[in-house]
Amino acid sequence: MAHALRTVAAALFAYGCLSAFAQTTSPSPPPKNAVTLAPVLVRGVVPGPALWKISKNGHVMWVLGITSPLPKQIQWDSTKVDHLIAHSQQVLELPGYSLYMGGSSGGPDLEALEQAKELPDGKTLQQVLPPDLYSRWAAAKNRYLHGFHGWGVDRLRPVLAATKLYDAALSQSGLTPTGKVEETVYALAARHWVRVVNTEYVLKVNNANKLLNQFTKTSLQGQGCMRSTLDEVDQNFPRATALANAWATGDLPALRKLLSSQQQDPCFSDFSEMWGIDDMPERVRHAWITAAQDALEKDVQSVALLPMIDLMRADGYLDALERTGYDVQAPESLGETNADP
């Protein structure tokens, strides 16, 4: 998803906030003496979920839902998506956001960007986190980020430290953030010479260095993201595994059940707070929906990607399109599920 508008700052902060878009709200602590068994991970070639269909005036968009994490040891059977892309005019990327730092004052100072990764004044997480949160962080770090992998992590801002922890914990649990599904779709588009369209909302920052200077003086961004990540790692990986298995086998009822209680990722909220924006999800949503409407207006057929939760929730992206006159059909209404019999 590298584009000219994606700067070093975007890689620094945006990835840290969206890497775990499948995280849930804080689960209830398990009862004392309870034994939690991790579900067995699916392996081998898997179908993944069936696709949603959006149509209007003879134009069609096929939407593939993606969830995160996914099992490492799977190979997604992309045959159907390959065929659809081959007969499409464009592929829409996942919704997201990026930063454009420029304007009359020029781009950001790279040294300032590097400094922005770390807590100010040489502080560590132990100095800025509440004692209970730091205690949980230290225990998780010792488990998942020991040795070389944990070097320097205690000096990172909470949202970035949480990202490193989450990725390490995923790897050790047999899971991976994307399963290369997104990359496979874009590679298929390249093979068939089909245009890939960036749907990100671009946050323009005109005086980058002034903003970075203000940002580097504050310490506490990301505590909500840190707490949510620790909840996920400490208590909820069995659920994440079940969600990954449901995606891999195309089990839509299980996906709906598992995603029904999921709410806004605190990491997303922390990012919005960092940059003084209180409606970032709506801006991201509007950017994707605008790109989808443009594709459905211009092209006979297109393919798009969305986080699975945004496909399934009642107030999701496709619901917004349906309210404006588009015909939206779920896989079940099309007679397809891709689920194992």
ROPA-573124 format. One line per 8 residues: number of its first residue (from 1); for each residue x, y, z of N, C-alpha, C. Coordinates in pm, whole numbers. Layout:
N
NUM	X/Y/Z/X/Y/Z/X/Y/Z  ...
! end
This chain:
341
1	81/-120/0/0/0/0/85/125/0  205/113/-53/293/230/-53/250/326/-161  232/451/-124/194/557/-218/278/680/-188  278/773/-283/359/893/-265/316/972/-141  188/965/-107/140/1042/6/173/978/140  216/851/136/247/783/263/389/821/304  402/903/403/532/950/448/586/862/560  707/895/603/765/822/716/674/833/839
9	613/949/857/525/967/972/406/874/965  353/852/846/239/762/833/278/621/872  394/577/827/440/444/865/462/433/1015  506/543/1074/533/546/1217/407/529/1299  305/609/1266/188/615/1351/68/539/1295  43/547/1166/-75/483/1113/-68/333/1129  48/272/1103/59/127/1117/37/86/1261  89/165/1352/74/131/1492/-71/129/1535
17	-156/206/1469/-295/214/1511/-383/114/1439  -346/70/1319/-435/-16/1243/-386/-159/1231  -271/-190/1285/-217/-324/1265/-305/-430/1327  -382/-395/1428/-465/-492/1497/-612/-454/1483  -659/-438/1355/-794/-388/1340/-898/-489/1383  -855/-614/1415/-951/-712/1463/-960/-716/1614  -891/-627/1682/-899/-628/1827/-1040/-596/1873  -1077/-646/1991/-1209/-626/2044/-1203/-535/2164
25	-1319/-507/2220/-1322/-437/2346/-1268/-527/2455  -1235/-470/2570/-1173/-547/2676/-1265/-659/2721  -1218/-785/2716/-1302/-895/2759/-1308/-903/2910  -1409/-973/2960/-1417/-994/3103/-1308/-1092/3145  -1248/-1072/3263/-1145/-1164/3308/-1201/-1305/3321  -1123/-1407/3287/-1171/-1544/3300/-1189/-1579/3447  -1282/-1670/3479/-1301/-1708/3618/-1177/-1775/3674  -1160/-1767/3805/-1044/-1827/3870/-1041/-1977/3843
33	-919/-2027/3823/-895/-2169/3800/-947/-2218/3665  -995/-2125/3581/-1042/-2168/3450/-925/-2206/3362  -945/-2304/3276/-841/-2348/3184/-883/-2305/3044  -803/-2223/2979/-834/-2174/2845/-750/-2250/2743  -817/-2321/2654/-748/-2398/2552/-756/-2324/2419  -641/-2303/2357/-640/-2235/2227/-697/-2327/2120  -788/-2279/2036/-840/-2362/1928/-728/-2405/1833  -750/-2517/1768/-651/-2566/1672/-657/-2480/1547
41	-544/-2438/1498/-539/-2351/1381/-560/-2430/1252  -637/-2371/1161/-657/-2428/1028/-526/-2421/951  -500/-2524/871/-379/-2527/790/-415/-2563/646  -318/-2546/555/-335/-2589/418/-410/-2488/332  -463/-2536/219/-535/-2449/125/-676/-2426/178  -715/-2300/184/-847/-2265/241/-923/-2176/143  -1058/-2181/147/-1137/-2102/52/-1154/-1957/90  -1148/-1927/221/-1182/-1793/264/-1331/-1769/246
49	-1381/-1652/280/-1525/-1626/272/-1570/-1597/129  -1700/-1621/105/-1760/-1580/-22/-1768/-1427/-27  -1799/-1374/-144/-1797/-1229/-163/-1937/-1168/-162  -1942/-1042/-119/-2065/-963/-127/-2075/-901/-267  -2198/-875/-310/-2222/-817/-442/-2298/-685/-428  -2243/-579/-486/-2309/-449/-491/-2335/-417/-638  -2456/-373/-667/-2487/-347/-809/-2583/-230/-824  -2575/-169/-942/-2666/-61/-979/-2649/-31/-1127
57	-2760/-24/-1198/-2760/11/-1341/-2666/-77/-1422  -2664/-206/-1389/-2582/-301/-1465/-2436/-305/-1428  -2393/-222/-1334/-2255/-222/-1288/-2245/-298/-1156  -2136/-374/-1140/-2123/-464/-1025/-1989/-445/-955  -1993/-447/-824/-1870/-450/-744/-1876/-572/-653  -1769/-652/-654/-1756/-768/-565/-1665/-730/-449  -1711/-757/-327/-1638/-713/-208/-1592/-834/-127  -1462/-839/-103/-1402/-944/-21/-1375/-889/118
65	-1427/-955/219/-1402/-915/357/-1273/-976/409  -1194/-894/478/-1067/-940/535/-1071/-920/685  -1017/-1016/758/-1005/-1000/902/-860/-1022/942  -829/-984/1062/-693/-998/1113/-702/-1033/1260  -619/-1128/1305/-513/-1198/1234/-566/-1319/1157  -475/-1388/1087/-505/-1512/1017/-400/-1617/1051  -433/-1745/1035/-332/-1849/1062/-214/-1836/966  -93/-1861/1019/26/-1855/934/25/-1964/827
73	-12/-2084/867/5/-2200/780/-117/-2224/691  -160/-2120/620/-268/-2138/524/-225/-2082/390  -288/-2136/287/-272/-2081/152/-413/-2053/100  -443/-1927/81/-577/-1887/38/-597/-1923/-110  -707/-1993/-137/-742/-2026/-275/-807/-1903/-340  -730/-1833/-417/-776/-1706/-475/-830/-1722/-617  -865/-1845/-657/-905/-1870/-795/-1023/-1784/-838  -1128/-1778/-755/-1247/-1702/-793/-1216/-1553/-799
81	-1144/-1501/-701/-1110/-1359/-701/-1021/-1326/-820  -932/-1417/-854/-846/-1399/-971/-932/-1382/-1097  -1033/-1466/-1112/-1121/-1458/-1229/-1197/-1325/-1231  -1247/-1284/-1114/-1323/-1159/-1107/-1235/-1039/-1140  -1113/-1038/-1087/-1022/-927/-1113/-987/-920/-1261  -968/-1037/-1322/-932/-1041/-1464/-1037/-974/-1553  -1161/-972/-1505/-1271/-913/-1583/-1319/-781/-1522  -1235/-720/-1439/-1271/-594/-1375/-1187/-479/-1431
89	-1231/-358/-1399/-1158/-240/-1444/-1077/-175/-1332  -1110/-206/-1206/-1030/-154/-1096/-1051/-238/-969  -954/-226/-879/-959/-290/-747/-944/-182/-642  -1037/-176/-547/-1029/-77/-439/-954/-133/-320  -858/-55/-271/-783/-97/-153/-870/-88/-27  -819/-145/81/-883/-132/210/-892/15/252  -994/52/327/-998/188/381/-884/210/479  -842/333/492/-733/365/584/-705/514/583
97	-591/552/635/-555/692/638/-404/706/621  -363/821/574/-221/851/563/-203/999/594  -79/1036/622/-46/1174/652/29/1236/535  -7/1357/502/71/1433/405/130/1552/481  260/1546/500/328/1652/572/409/1736/475  364/1854/449/433/1940/353/383/2082/365  346/2139/253/296/2277/254/409/2376/235  380/2502/265/476/2609/239/602/2597/323
105	590/2532/438/708/2517/524/794/2398/488  753/2325/385/830/2209/344/792/2085/422  857/1973/388/827/1846/453/884/1838/592  853/1729/662/898/1715/800/1047/1688/810  1105/1731/918/1245/1703/946/1257/1556/987  1340/1480/916/1349/1336/941/1401/1305/1081  1489/1389/1132/1537/1368/1268/1423/1386/1369  1336/1484/1343/1222/1507/1431/1125/1390/1425
113	1108/1333/1305/1022/1216/1292/1077/1099/1372  1207/1080/1365/1270/971/1439/1253/992/1588  1270/1114/1634/1254/1144/1776/1110/1124/1821  1014/1146/1729/873/1135/1765/834/991/1799  915/894/1756/885/756/1789/902/729/1938  991/804/2001/1025/775/2140/961/876/2236  952/834/2361/901/922/2465/996/1040/2484  946/1156/2523/1033/1274/2537/1123/1266/2659
121	1231/1342/2653/1322/1360/2767/1382/1229/2817  1397/1132/2727/1460/1006/2765/1378/921/2859  1249/949/2870/1165/873/2962/1140/732/2910  1095/646/3001/1061/508/2966/914/483/2998  865/371/2951/725/336/2977/698/322/3127  797/278/3201/779/264/3346/750/400/3411  803/505/3354/786/639/3411/654/704/3370  594/661/3261/475/731/3211/346/649/3223
129	357/518/3237/237/436/3248/195/422/3394  65/408/3421/20/377/3557/83/245/3603  110/229/3732/179/108/3780/112/-22/3737  -21/-29/3742/-88/-154/3705/-68/-187/3558  -75/-83/3474/-57/-105/3330/88/-141/3299  182/-75/3364/322/-108/3338/354/-250/3383  296/-293/3495/321/-429/3543/275/-532/3439  160/-508/3381/111/-598/3276/201/-592/3153
137	242/-471/3116/331/-455/3001/462/-530/3023  522/-516/3140/651/-579/3168/640/-731/3158  531/-787/3211/513/-932/3206/498/-981/3062  419/-907/2983/399/-945/2843/527/-928/2762  600/-822/2791/727/-799/2721/824/-913/2748  836/-956/2873/926/-1065/2908/887/-1195/2838  759/-1210/2810/712/-1332/2745/732/-1329/2594  705/-1213/2532/702/-1209/2386/814/-1128/2322
145	877/-1038/2397/980/-950/2339/1113/-965/2412  1147/-1085/2448/1271/-1107/2520/1391/-1098/2426  1506/-1073/2482/1629/-1068/2404/1634/-949/2310  1693/-973/2194/1714/-867/2096/1584/-800/2054  1475/-877/2047/1348/-823/1998/1292/-715/2090  1332/-715/2216/1281/-616/2309/1371/-496/2326  1479/-490/2250/1576/-382/2267/1513/-247/2233  1519/-153/2324/1472/-17/2301/1322/2/2306
153	1245/-106/2325/1100/-94/2316/1042/-13/2431  1109/-12/2547/1058/62/2663/1068/213/2645  1138/257/2544/1148/401/2519/1051/448/2411  979/355/2351/882/392/2248/754/445/2310  681/524/2234/549/569/2277/459/446/2291  361/452/2382/279/334/2410/216/270/2287  167/352/2191/100/295/2075/197/214/1989  323/256/1979/421/183/1900/474/61/1974
161	494/75/2106/535/-39/2187/428/-148/2181  302/-108/2187/192/-203/2181/191/-277/2048  222/-207/1939/227/-269/1807/333/-377/1802  454/-348/1852/561/-447/1852/523/-569/1934  461/-545/2048/419/-655/2134/315/-741/2064  216/-678/2005/107/-751/1940/160/-839/1827  248/-785/1743/301/-861/1632/385/-980/1680  463/-958/1786/545/-1067/1841/456/-1176/1900
169	352/-1137/1971/261/-1234/2031/187/-1313/1923  145/-1245/1816/81/-1314/1705/172/-1421/1648  295/-1383/1622/390/-1475/1559/409/-1601/1643  419/-1583/1773/440/-1697/1863/314/-1781/1881  199/-1727/1841/72/-1799/1854/30/-1866/1723  116/-1862/1622/83/-1923/1494/-8/-1838/1407  -13/-1707/1438/-99/-1615/1363/-14/-1508/1296  -74/-1442/1199/-5/-1334/1129/-106/-1223/1100
177	-63/-1096/1096/-159/-986/1080/-250/-997/958  -198/-1042/842/-280/-1038/721/-291/-1170/647  -198/-1262/667/-202/-1384/589/-174/-1363/442  -126/-1245/406/-89/-1209/269/-208/-1205/173  -330/-1200/227/-449/-1195/142/-452/-1064/64  -432/-954/135/-435/-824/70/-327/-815/-39  -206/-859/-5/-97/-854/-103/-127/-940/-225  -193/-1056/-203/-228/-1144/-314/-326/-1076/-409
185	-424/-1006/-354/-523/-937/-437/-455/-832/-524  -364/-754/-466/-296/-651/-543/-203/-712/-648  -143/-825/-614/-57/-894/-712/-139/-946/-830  -258/-997/-802/-346/-1042/-911/-387/-926/-1000  -415/-812/-939/-449/-694/-1018/-333/-655/-1110  -212/-659/-1056/-94/-625/-1137/-78/-724/-1252  -103/-852/-1225/-89/-954/-1329/-184/-929/-1445  -305/-881/-1412/-406/-860/-1517/-412/-714/-1564
193	-317/-634/-1522/-311/-493/-1561/-439/-419/-1523  -487/-446/-1403/-607/-380/-1351/-564/-274/-1251  -622/-158/-1261/-583/-46/-1176/-620/-70/-1030  -527/-45/-940/-551/-52/-796/-570/91/-744  -682/116/-679/-719/252/-639/-702/270/-488  -624/369/-452/-605/405/-312/-732/472/-259  -786/422/-149/-910/477/-92/-886/550/40  -761/575/75/-729/634/205/-781/777/219
201	-813/811/340/-835/951/374/-697/1011/402  -667/1123/340/-537/1186/354/-549/1305/450  -478/1295/561/-475/1404/658/-358/1495/622  -389/1618/582/-285/1712/539/-239/1797/657  -110/1796/678/-49/1873/786/44/1974/720  6/2103/724/82/2205/652/211/2246/722  208/2257/853/329/2296/926/377/2175/1005  440/2083/933/476/1954/991/570/1967/1109
209	672/2048/1095/774/2055/1200/720/2119/1328  633/2218/1315/573/2279/1434/489/2176/1508  410/2099/1432/325/1999/1494/408/1889/1559  511/1845/1491/597/1742/1548/665/1791/1675  705/1917/1676/769/1973/1795/674/1971/1914  547/2003/1889/447/1997/1996/422/1852/2038  417/1765/1939/387/1625/1965/494/1558/2051  620/1587/2021/730/1520/2090/741/1562/2236
217	672/1669/2277/678/1714/2416/574/1644/2504  483/1567/2443/380/1498/2519/410/1350/2526  368/1287/2635/413/1150/2663/305/1043/2653  181/1077/2674/86/974/2713/0/919/2600  23/958/2474/-60/905/2367/-47/753/2361  -163/687/2355/-162/543/2331/-186/457/2452  -220/513/2569/-245/427/2684/-366/337/2661  -469/391/2597/-586/309/2567/-552/195/2473
225	-469/226/2374/-423/123/2280/-339/17/2351  -251/61/2441/-168/-32/2517/-255/-126/2600  -353/-71/2672/-438/-153/2757/-519/-252/2675  -574/-205/2562/-652/-293/2475/-567/-406/2418  -445/-373/2379/-355/-474/2324/-320/-579/2428  -293/-536/2550/-263/-631/2657/-383/-719/2689  -504/-662/2684/-624/-743/2703/-631/-853/2598  -602/-814/2474/-606/-910/2363/-502/-1019/2383
233	-381/-980/2414/-271/-1076/2428/-290/-1164/2551  -331/-1105/2664/-342/-1180/2789/-460/-1274/2793  -572/-1234/2732/-696/-1308/2755/-767/-1357/2630  -743/-1297/2517/-838/-1314/2407/-781/-1379/2282  -661/-1433/2285/-608/-1496/2164/-686/-1620/2120  -744/-1698/2213/-830/-1808/2164/-944/-1759/2076  -1002/-1644/2112/-1107/-1588/2029/-1052/-1541/1895  -933/-1482/1897/-871/-1438/1772/-844/-1558/1682
241	-805/-1670/1740/-781/-1791/1662/-911/-1842/1602  -1019/-1839/1680/-1148/-1883/1629/-1194/-1794/1512  -1169/-1664/1525/-1204/-1571/1419/-1122/-1599/1293  -994/-1626/1311/-907/-1657/1198/-952/-1784/1128  -987/-1886/1206/-1035/-2012/1147/-1166/-1992/1071  -1255/-1909/1127/-1384/-1885/1062/-1363/-1817/927  -1270/-1721/921/-1242/-1657/792/-1185/-1758/694  -1090/-1836/740/-1021/-1930/650/-1117/-2031/589
249	-1214/-2077/666/-1307/-2178/617/-1434/-2118/556  -1445/-1986/559/-1563/-1923/503/-1688/-1941/585  -1674/-1956/715/-1787/-1980/805/-1851/-1846/843  -1945/-1798/762/-2005/-1667/784/-2086/-1657/913  -2165/-1761/951/-2235/-1752/1080/-2140/-1734/1197  -2028/-1806/1196/-1930/-1792/1305/-1867/-1653/1303  -1838/-1601/1185/-1782/-1467/1174/-1879/-1363/1230  -2005/-1376/1196/-2104/-1280/1245/-2114/-1285/1398
257	-2112/-1404/1452/-2123/-1418/1597/-2001/-1360/1666  -1883/-1388/1614/-1759/-1342/1677/-1741/-1191/1665  -1791/-1134/1557/-1773/-992/1535/-1886/-905/1591  -1990/-969/1641/-2109/-893/1683/-2081/-800/1800  -1984/-837/1886/-1956/-755/2004/-1838/-660/1985  -1778/-664/1866/-1661/-581/1843/-1699/-436/1825  -1624/-347/1887/-1650/-204/1878/-1524/-133/1827  -1527/-1/1832/-1416/78/1781/-1286/45/1852
265	-1182/22/1775/-1051/-9/1829/-995/113/1903  -959/98/2031/-901/213/2104/-776/269/2038  -703/185/1965/-583/235/1897/-620/340/1793  -734/320/1727/-782/417/1630/-816/548/1701  -881/537/1816/-917/657/1892/-793/732/1940  -691/656/1981/-568/719/2027/-500/796/1914  -504/739/1795/-445/809/1681/-517/941/1656  -651/935/1659/-728/1057/1637/-694/1163/1739
273	-678/1121/1865/-644/1215/1972/-508/1278/1949  -414/1199/1898/-280/1250/1873/-283/1373/1782  -368/1367/1681/-369/1472/1580/-487/1567/1594  -559/1558/1705/-666/1652/1732/-788/1634/1644  -819/1511/1606/-933/1483/1520/-1028/1389/1593  -1155/1427/1602/-1249/1344/1676/-1343/1265/1585  -1328/1276/1454/-1416/1204/1363/-1337/1129/1255  -1219/1080/1290/-1137/1009/1192/-1208/889/1130
281	-1278/803/1209/-1347/690/1145/-1445/734/1037  -1517/844/1061/-1613/892/961/-1541/944/837  -1427/1007/855/-1351/1056/739/-1299/940/654  -1250/836/721/-1201/718/651/-1315/649/577  -1427/636/645/-1546/573/586/-1594/650/463  -1601/782/474/-1648/864/362/-1555/851/242  -1425/845/266/-1329/834/155/-1349/703/79  -1369/592/153/-1388/463/85/-1520/459/10
289	-1628/505/73/-1759/503/9/-1759/589/-118  -1692/704/-113/-1683/790/-232/-1611/717/-345  -1501/646/-312/-1428/570/-414/-1514/457/-470  -1592/391/-383/-1679/282/-429/-1788/334/-522  -1849/446/-487/-1953/505/-572/-1896/545/-708  -1776/598/-707/-1711/637/-833/-1686/515/-921  -1641/405/-859/-1616/282/-935/-1746/226/-992  -1851/225/-911/-1978/170/-957/-2042/258/-1065
297	-2009/385/-1067/-2060/474/-1169/-1987/456/-1302  -1855/438/-1295/-1773/439/-1416/-1749/301/-1476  -1738/198/-1392/-1691/68/-1439/-1799/-39/-1437  -1795/-125/-1537/-1891/-235/-1544/-1870/-332/-1429  -1745/-359/-1396/-1715/-449/-1285/-1591/-403/-1210  -1593/-421/-1080/-1479/-389/-996/-1476/-485/-877  -1363/-486/-809/-1343/-568/-689/-1293/-476/-578  -1339/-500/-457/-1299/-413/-346/-1270/-496/-222
305	-1191/-439/-132/-1158/-501/-4/-1216/-417/109  -1266/-486/213/-1314/-419/334/-1282/-507/455  -1256/-446/571/-1252/-526/693/-1384/-599/711  -1379/-725/751/-1500/-805/760/-1605/-742/850  -1562/-680/959/-1660/-621/1050/-1739/-510/984  -1678/-437/891/-1748/-329/822/-1843/-381/716  -1826/-508/677/-1922/-571/588/-2044/-619/665  -2024/-662/789/-2129/-733/862/-2210/-647/958
313	-2155/-538/1005/-2229/-459/1103/-2345/-387/1036  -2450/-364/1115/-2572/-306/1061/-2550/-165/1006  -2457/-92/1066/-2431/45/1023/-2300/54/946  -2263/-53/877/-2135/-59/809/-2133/12/675  -2023/-6/605/-2002/63/478/-2108/26/374  -2140/-104/365/-2235/-147/263/-2376/-102/296  -2407/-92/424/-2537/-39/465/-2553/104/416  -2445/183/423/-2450/321/375/-2476/325/224
321	-2415/233/150/-2439/228/5/-2582/186/-26  -2633/91/51/-2770/44/28/-2870/156/52  -2845/240/151/-2937/349/181/-2940/454/69  -2835/458/-13/-2831/555/-123/-2870/494/-257  -2932/375/-254/-2990/321/-377/-2918/205/-441  -2811/155/-382/-2740/42/-440/-2800/-89/-389  -2800/-191/-472/-2848/-323/-433/-2731/-399/-372  -2744/-439/-247/-2638/-509/-175/-2686/-649/-141
329	-2610/-749/-184/-2645/-889/-159/-2533/-959/-83  -2569/-1019/29/-2474/-1099/106/-2455/-1234/39  -2346/-1304/69/-2321/-1433/3/-2436/-1532/17  -2503/-1534/134/-2612/-1630/153/-2725/-1607/53  -2755/-1480/23/-2863/-1451/-71/-2824/-1485/-214  -2693/-1500/-237/-2643/-1538/-369/-2627/-1689/-381  -2656/-1760/-270/-2640/-1906/-270/-2498/-1952/-255  -2410/-1864/-202/-2269/-1898/-183/-2227/-1868/-40
337	-2146/-1956/16/-2090/-1930/150/-1942/-1964/159  -1895/-2056/74/-1757/-2106/79/-1725/-2184/207  -1825/-2208/291/-1800/-2281/415/-1785/-2429/387  -1707/-2495/469/-1694/-2640/459/-1830/-2704/488  -1865/-2812/419/-1993/-2880/444/-1994/-2944/581
! end
